[in-house]
Every structure is written in structure tokens, then in C-alpha cells.
Amino acid sequence: MNVQFFDHAHHKLKIRGLKSPVDVLTFTGHEQLSSPFRYDIEFTSTDKAIEPESVLMQDGAFSLSAPPVQGMPVQVPLRTLHGVITGFKHLSSSQDEARYEVRLEPRMALLTRSRQNAIYQNQTVPQIVEKILRERHQMRGQDFVFNLKSEYPSREQVMQYGEDDLTFVSRLLSEVGIWFRFATDARLKIEVVEFYDDQSGYERGLTLPLRHPSGLFDGETEAVWGLNTAYSVVEKSVTTRDYNYRTATAEMMTEQHDATGGDNTTYGEAYHYADNFLQKGDKEAAESGAFYARIRHERYLNEQAILKGQSTSSLLMPGLEIRVQGDDAPAVFRKGVLITGVTASAARDRSYELTFTAIPYSERYGYRPALIPRPVMAGTLPARVTSTVKNDIYAHIDKDGRYRVNLDFDRDTWKPGYESLWVRQSRPYAGDTYGLHL
């Protein structure tokens, strides 16, 4: 990966359909794995009457470029972020120009504006995510890509209850350890959401020297500095257990899983009950008990070492593995670290600079997004018992006496009698020598 010096005078903002001149004044950007990026960009313009309607929901492109070299053709930008304008401010005006601010985010950020209650049946987690992206948000095949190692099983039923689409999608992905990042398709000039579930999704090949800005004598060497590390004792192993009433006698407790292979700086066992799996399985069988034990332990290990630093390289982004050269660099940085988040900024009178967070690179385990909790349901949900026969006076039941229901909040159209998964009835019972304990 080539390293080129970034010059703060050359960042450019383009907004589709906006004919007014735009001159970037300053910007601050935040990027994180498994989260939409956000860039707040201030600019000046001689047009003092830019209207929100001409900016909001328009495609935008923000480019970071190397400085021009005299006698050489204009260089291709080091990096370009494509997205949509989701915020607009008119900050001030003077006799000659006005100052504005826009927020550039990927289209996936718009999923937070869609809050739904819905039922999904007999689909895998990737299929549910794709269905939402395609059908609800009109994203095309070139807008996202799944590069997954595991094959995920279909789930009988998944419920979205009062969640916005981004929270719901992120929750499902976090449960199974799938993470995502944003890349650029230079040919189509769009941002692409890339989904991964292992280390094969890391970008590799960047090595930077350890050197403080005061030592950048030529001003043309990108570097890192201000490296610091924070270590914590985390769980040594994870065990999971669940109950499946359809195979009530089956053993559902997994063996203790230790993804480190025996790290002496870890301690204790984390025992998780009711992770909602149907079989014990092994660590490679997606959504089995052993699989959830592995994913949970990897998630704990992501908190074992929190690494931070600063840099002048505009190439640093979440999902990039970097190595740091220099005898004074901590050993963990020399071996390789995975960038998980960056905060970048620059201005007309201030060069590009960023701070980053990272975790150690490991072949044994990878990055896992933080687990997002499921929504809490208070009270009861109204529903109607259904049948495969229209206007049937009896419920359609299976050999175990289970029936299906049409939840009142669900707006989808289903084949009659198949509006939900099979439901078991629960009711109080009592007799002379038996009863329900309350």
C-alpha cells in the first residue's frame, strides 16, 4: 500500500445538483467498525442563500488528496468517501460569503429513520438483512456484499419490535458475530457495505514509522505517534446451555471454550444460559451452542487490550491492519493491530490528523461487534388464532397441539394459517395432587 502525504488544502466536497461554489473550511469525521461513518464538514460559499432542499438527501463525495507536484498531472485522491447529505446548517454570513455545515453519512445511516414492527419467518440472518436493504431501502446488489465463511441456518421466526432498521439489523448481526465496514467502488462512485465474519475481511499491507510531528523534518512522511495501551483481565472461558422442548432430553451444555489456547492473563468462566440455540453443535456450526460460546469469548477478548494512537495518514480506517516501525513502539504495534475506529479532523490552517483505537491482531480470534440487547416487551401482545381454512371456527393445530397466530402489529401478508411459527398454549392448571406453582 503506497503512503502519500496528505495536504489539508486539497480536501474537496461535491454535492450532486448543487451548482454553488464550495470551499471546505474544516471537518471532523468519525468512523467505527459495524457503524455508519459520520463527517461534519464546514464550508464557505459566495452563494449566501443555499436552501436545505438543494442539499439534504443528495449524494455527496468528500475527497482527501495529496498536494499537487509542479509539472505533474493532478493526482488521484488518496481516499474518497461517498454517501448522502443527512444534515445541513447555515452558520453565518458576511458581506462576501456564507458559512455552512453539512453532515455526510452512508445511505445505511438512513435506516435509523425507519422504525418498524415486523415478523420474519424461515430466513437466515444474512437473508433478513438483505431483504431489509433491498425491499425497504431500495439498495441494489452493488451497494452491499456478504463475504461470509460460515453458513447460517434459517430461523423459524424473528421479530422486529419497535426498533429502527439499523438497530434491528445490527442486533441480528452482533448476535452471530458478523461485522461490517464501508468501502468505495471507484468505478461506480458509490459506497459499498461489506459484511464479514472472520479475519479475511481485514485490509492489510500498511506499515508506518513511529515519529512525532516535531520530527517530521521534510513534512512529507506520514507517521504514527502517541501510542498507548490499556490491558485488562477478561474471562478465561465461556460455557453455554439452553433448553429445546422438542428434544427435552438432549444434552445442551457446551464444553468450556477458550479462544486463547491458555492465556494466563485471563480468569474465570462466563456461563450463559438461554442463548436461544437448538443444538449443542461444535464451534464451527453456526448458531449452535458451541458457536455462541466461541463468539462470546471472542467478544470478551476484544476488551482485553485497548490500543490508541495518533497519525497523519488519511489511509487509516476501520478494518485496516497496520504495523508500526520503530524500536520504541510497543511490541503489540510492531506485530500488527486492527483499527476499529478513527476520529479525523483538518482545517484550512490545521493539517490533517486523526486519533485511532485498535485491538491486537490475532489468528486465533477476530473482531466481534458488541452485543446489542433485544427490546423488552411490557405486557401482552394482541393476536388472532388462525387456520388454513377461511372463516374456520377451529384453530389449525399440529400433532403437538400447537397453533399459529396473526400478531396484530404485523403488516405483512402471509399464506392463511402460516402467519407465525407454531405457538404452544400456556395456561394455569390445578388438581387434587398437582398444580401450577405461582
C-alpha positions in Angstrom: 0.0 0.0 0.0 1.5 3.3 -1.1 1.8 6.0 1.5 1.4 9.6 0.4 1.4 12.8 2.4 -1.9 14.5 2.9 -2.2 18.2 2.4 -5.1 19.9 4.2 -5.6 22.4 1.4 -6.8 19.8 -1.0 -9.9 18.2 0.5 -12.9 18.6 -1.8 -16.7 18.3 -1.2 -19.1 17.7 -4.1 -22.9 17.6 -3.7 -25.0 16.3 -6.5 -27.1 19.0 -8.1 -25.5 21.9 -6.1 -24.1 24.5 -8.5 -22.9 26.9 -5.9 -19.1 27.1 -5.3 -18.0 25.2 -2.2 -14.7 25.8 -0.4 -14.1 23.4 2.6 -13.1 25.2 5.8 -12.9 22.4 8.3 -14.2 19.0 9.0 -14.4 16.3 11.7 -15.1 12.7 10.9 -15.9 9.6 13.0 -15.7 6.0 11.7 -16.2 2.8 13.6 -16.5 -0.9 12.6 -20.1 -2.0 12.4 -21.4 1.5 12.5 -22.1 4.2 9.8 -19.4 6.8 9.4 -20.2 10.5 10.1 -18.4 13.5 8.6 -19.4 17.0 9.7 -17.9 19.4 7.0 -17.9 23.2 7.3 -17.5 25.2 4.0 -17.9 28.7 2.7 -19.6 29.8 -0.4 -20.3 33.0 -2.2 -23.9 31.8 -2.5 -25.5 33.1 0.7 -28.9 31.6 0.0 -28.3 27.8 -0.3 -31.6 26.1 0.6 -31.9 22.9 2.6 -33.9 21.3 -0.2 -30.9 21.6 -2.6 -28.6 19.7 -0.2 -30.5 17.3 2.0 -30.8 13.7 0.7 -28.4 14.5 -2.1 -25.4 12.2 -2.9 -22.2 13.6 -1.7 -18.5 12.9 -2.1 -15.7 14.0 0.1 -12.1 13.6 -1.2 -8.8 13.7 0.6 -6.0 14.4 -1.9 -2.2 14.6 -1.9 -0.8 18.0 -2.8 -0.1 18.7 -6.5 3.5 18.4 -7.7 4.7 21.1 -10.0 4.9 19.8 -13.6 3.0 16.6 -12.8 -0.7 15.8 -13.6 -3.3 16.1 -10.9 -3.1 13.1 -8.6 -6.0 10.8 -7.8 -7.5 11.4 -4.4 -5.9 9.3 -1.6 -9.4 8.5 -0.4 -13.0 9.4 -1.3 -16.0 8.9 1.0 -19.3 8.6 -0.8 -22.6 9.0 0.9 -25.7 11.1 1.4 -26.2 14.5 3.0 -28.3 14.0 6.1 -27.8 17.3 7.9 -27.5 21.0 6.8 -26.7 24.2 8.8 -26.4 27.8 7.8 -23.9 29.0 10.4 -23.2 32.6 9.5 -23.0 35.2 6.7 -20.7 38.1 5.9 -20.6 40.7 3.1 -18.7 38.3 0.8 -19.7 34.8 1.7 -21.7 32.5 3.9 -20.6 29.6 6.1 -22.4 26.3 6.1 -22.1 22.8 7.6 -23.3 19.5 6.2 -23.2 16.0 7.5 -22.2 13.2 5.2 -23.2 9.7 6.1 -23.5 6.4 4.2 -27.0 5.5 3.0 -27.1 2.8 5.6 -27.4 5.6 8.2 -30.9 6.3 6.8 -32.0 3.0 8.3 -32.3 4.8 11.6 -35.2 6.8 10.1 -37.3 3.6 9.5 -38.8 2.2 12.7 -40.8 -1.0 12.3 -42.7 -3.8 13.9 -42.5 -7.0 11.7 -42.2 -10.8 11.6 -39.6 -12.7 9.5 -40.0 -16.4 9.0 -37.7 -19.2 7.8 -34.8 -16.9 6.8 -31.2 -16.7 7.8 -29.7 -13.6 9.4 -28.0 -12.6 6.1 -31.2 -13.1 4.2 -33.2 -10.9 6.6 -30.6 -8.2 6.4 -30.6 -8.4 2.6 -34.4 -8.3 2.5 -34.5 -5.1 4.5 -31.8 -3.4 2.5 -33.3 -4.3 -0.9 -37.1 -4.1 -0.3 -37.4 -1.4 2.4 -34.4 0.8 1.3 -34.1 0.1 -2.4 -30.4 -0.8 -2.1 -29.0 -2.7 -5.1 -26.7 -5.7 -5.4 -23.7 -3.4 -6.0 -24.4 -1.5 -2.8 -23.6 -4.3 -0.4 -21.7 -7.7 -0.4 -21.6 -10.6 2.0 -18.2 -12.3 2.3 -19.1 -14.9 5.0 -17.2 -18.0 6.0 -20.0 -19.7 7.9 -23.3 -21.0 6.5 -26.1 -19.7 8.7 -29.3 -21.7 9.4 -32.8 -20.5 8.8 -34.6 -19.2 11.9 -38.2 -20.2 12.4 -39.2 -16.7 13.4 -37.5 -13.4 14.1 -39.4 -10.4 15.4 -38.6 -6.7 15.0 -40.4 -4.9 17.8 -40.3 -1.1 17.9 -36.7 -1.0 16.6 -35.3 1.2 13.8 -34.0 -0.9 10.9 -30.3 -0.1 11.7 -30.6 -1.2 15.3 -32.5 -4.3 14.3 -30.1 -5.3 11.6 -27.1 -4.5 13.8 -28.6 -6.6 16.6 -29.0 -9.6 14.4 -25.5 -9.3 13.0 -24.0 -8.8 16.5 -25.7 -12.0 17.8 -23.8 -14.1 15.3 -20.6 -12.1 15.2 -20.9 -10.6 11.7 -19.3 -7.2 11.3 -19.4 -4.7 8.6 -17.4 -1.8 7.2 -17.6 0.7 4.3 -15.6 0.6 1.1 -15.6 2.7 -2.1 -16.4 1.5 -5.6 -14.3 3.9 -7.6 -15.9 2.9 -10.9 -19.5 3.4 -9.8 -18.6 6.1 -7.4 -20.7 4.7 -4.5 -20.1 3.4 -1.0 -20.4 -0.3 -0.5 -21.3 -2.1 2.7 -19.1 -5.2 3.2 -20.1 -7.9 5.7 -17.6 -10.3 7.1 -17.5 -12.9 9.9 -13.7 -13.6 10.2 -10.3 -12.0 9.7 -10.3 -12.4 5.9 -12.1 -9.1 5.8 -9.1 -7.1 7.2 -7.2 -4.8 4.8 -3.5 -5.5 5.1 -0.2 -4.0 3.9 0.3 -0.7 5.6 3.4 0.0 7.7 4.0 3.4 9.3 7.0 4.7 11.2 6.8 5.8 14.8 7.7 9.5 14.7 6.3 12.5 16.5 5.3 15.5 14.3 8.2 17.5 15.7 10.4 15.0 13.9 8.8 15.3 10.5 11.6 17.5 9.1 10.6 17.2 5.5 6.9 17.4 6.1 6.2 14.6 3.7 6.3 11.5 5.8 3.2 10.0 7.3 3.7 8.5 10.7 2.1 7.5 14.0 2.8 8.7 17.5 1.2 8.9 20.9 0.8 5.2 21.2 -0.7 3.9 24.4 -2.0 0.6 25.6 -4.5 -0.5 28.3 -4.8 -4.1 29.3 -7.5 -5.8 31.5 -8.1 -9.3 32.8 -11.1 -10.8 31.0 -13.0 -14.1 31.1 -10.8 -17.2 30.6 -13.6 -19.3 29.1 -17.3 -19.4 28.2 -19.9 -22.1 28.6 -23.4 -22.0 27.2 -26.6 -24.0 27.8 -30.1 -23.9 26.5 -33.4 -25.9 26.5 -35.2 -27.2 23.5 -38.6 -28.6 24.4 -38.7 -30.6 21.2 -35.7 -32.6 22.3 -36.1 -32.2 26.0 -33.7 -35.0 27.0 -30.8 -33.8 24.7 -27.7 -32.6 26.4 -27.4 -28.8 25.6 -24.5 -27.7 27.7 -21.3 -27.0 25.8 -17.7 -27.6 26.8 -15.8 -24.6 28.2 -14.4 -22.6 25.2 -11.1 -20.8 25.5 -10.2 -19.0 22.2 -6.7 -18.1 23.5 -5.5 -21.6 23.9 -4.4 -20.9 27.5 -3.7 -17.2 28.2 -2.5 -16.8 31.8 -3.7 -13.2 32.0 -7.4 -14.3 31.7 -9.5 -15.6 34.6 -12.9 -17.1 35.4 -15.7 -18.8 33.5 -18.7 -16.9 31.9 -21.7 -19.2 31.9 -24.5 -18.1 29.7 -28.0 -19.7 29.7 -30.6 -19.4 27.0 -28.7 -18.0 24.1 -31.5 -19.4 22.0 -29.9 -22.2 20.1 -31.4 -25.6 19.1 -28.4 -27.9 19.3 -25.2 -28.2 21.2 -23.1 -28.5 18.0 -19.5 -27.5 17.6 -17.7 -24.2 17.4 -17.9 -24.1 13.5 -21.6 -25.0 13.3 -23.2 -21.5 13.1 -25.8 -20.7 15.7 -25.1 -23.8 17.8 -24.3 -23.7 21.5 -20.6 -24.2 20.9 -20.7 -21.4 18.2 -22.2 -18.9 20.6 -19.6 -19.9 23.3 -16.8 -19.1 20.8 -18.4 -15.8 19.6 -19.0 -14.7 23.2 -15.4 -15.4 24.3 -14.0 -13.6 21.2 -16.2 -10.6 22.2 -14.7 -10.7 25.7 -11.2 -10.9 24.3 -11.8 -7.8 22.2 -11.8 -5.9 25.6 -8.6 -7.4 26.8 -6.3 -4.8 25.1 -7.5 -1.4 24.1 -4.9 0.4 21.9 -4.8 4.0 20.9 -2.6 6.4 18.9 -2.4 9.4 16.5 -1.4 9.7 12.9 -1.3 11.9 9.9 -2.2 9.2 7.5 -5.5 9.6 5.7 -5.4 5.9 4.8 -6.1 4.7 8.3 -9.7 3.5 8.5 -11.7 0.8 10.4 -10.9 -2.7 9.3 -7.3 -1.9 8.4 -4.4 -3.9 9.9 -1.3 -1.8 10.4 2.2 -2.4 11.7 4.4 0.3 13.3 8.1 0.5 12.7 10.4 1.7 15.4 12.3 0.2 18.3 10.4 2.5 20.7 7.0 1.2 19.5 5.2 -1.2 21.9 5.6 -4.8 20.7 1.9 -5.2 20.1 2.0 -2.4 17.5 5.1 -3.9 15.8 3.3 -7.3 15.5 0.2 -5.7 14.0 -3.1 -4.2 15.2 -6.6 -3.9 13.7 -8.0 -0.4 13.5 -11.5 -0.4 15.0 -12.3 3.3 15.0 -10.9 6.7 13.9 -11.7 10.3 14.6 -10.2 12.6 11.9 -10.1 16.4 11.5 -8.4 19.2 9.5 -8.9 22.8 8.6 -7.5 25.5 6.3 -5.0 26.4 9.0 -4.5 23.0 10.5 -3.1 19.8 8.9 -4.9 16.5 8.7 -4.7 14.5 11.9 -6.5 11.6 13.4 -6.7 9.5 16.6 -7.5 5.8 16.3 -8.5 2.9 18.5 -7.4 -0.7 17.8 -7.1 -4.2 19.1 -4.2 -6.7 18.7 -4.3 -8.8 15.5 -4.7 -12.5 16.3 -5.1 -15.6 14.1 -7.0 -17.3 17.0 -9.9 -14.9 17.2 -11.2 -11.8 15.4 -13.2 -8.7 15.9 -16.8 -9.1 17.1 -19.3 -6.3 17.4 -20.7 -5.5 20.8 -23.9 -7.4 21.5 -27.0 -5.3 21.1 -29.8 -6.2 23.6 -33.2 -7.3 22.4 -36.1 -4.9 23.0 -38.1 -5.5 26.2 -41.9 -6.2 25.8 -44.1 -4.9 28.5 -47.5 -6.5 28.9 -49.2 -8.7 26.4 -49.4 -8.6 22.6 -52.8 -9.0 20.9 -53.0 -11.7 18.2 -55.6 -13.8 16.4 -55.5 -17.6 16.2 -55.5 -18.6 12.6 -56.4 -21.5 10.4 -55.6 -22.7 6.9 -59.3 -22.7 6.2 -61.1 -19.3 5.6 -63.6 -18.4 8.4 -62.8 -21.7 10.2 -64.3 -21.9 13.7 -61.4 -24.1 14.9 -57.7 -23.4 15.0 -55.3 -25.2 12.7 -53.2 -27.3 15.1 -50.3 -29.7 14.6 -49.8 -33.2 16.3 -48.4 -31.5 19.4 -51.5 -29.2 19.8 -49.6 -26.1 18.7 -51.3 -23.4 16.6 -50.3 -20.3 14.7 -51.4 -16.7 15.3 -51.5 -13.4 13.4 -49.9 -10.8 15.6 -51.9 -7.5 15.4 -48.8 -5.3 14.7 -47.7 -7.4 11.7 -48.5 -5.7 8.4 -47.1 -8.4 6.0 -49.4 -10.7 4.1 -49.0 -14.4 4.7 -50.5 -17.6 3.4 -53.5 -18.3 5.6 -52.6 -20.4 8.6 -48.9 -19.6 8.3 -48.7 -16.2 9.9 -46.3 -17.2 12.7 -44.2 -20.1 13.9 -46.1 -22.8 15.9 -47.1 -21.5 19.3 -47.7 -23.5 22.5 -50.5 -22.6 24.7 -49.7 -21.8 28.4 -52.5 -21.7 31.0 -52.9 -22.3 34.7 -53.9 -25.8 35.8 -54.7 -27.4 39.2 -56.0 -30.6 40.7 -56.1 -32.5 44.0 -52.5 -33.5 43.8 -51.0 -31.3 41.2 -51.0 -27.7 40.1 -49.1 -24.7 38.7 -46.7 -23.2 41.2 -47.0 -19.4 41.3 
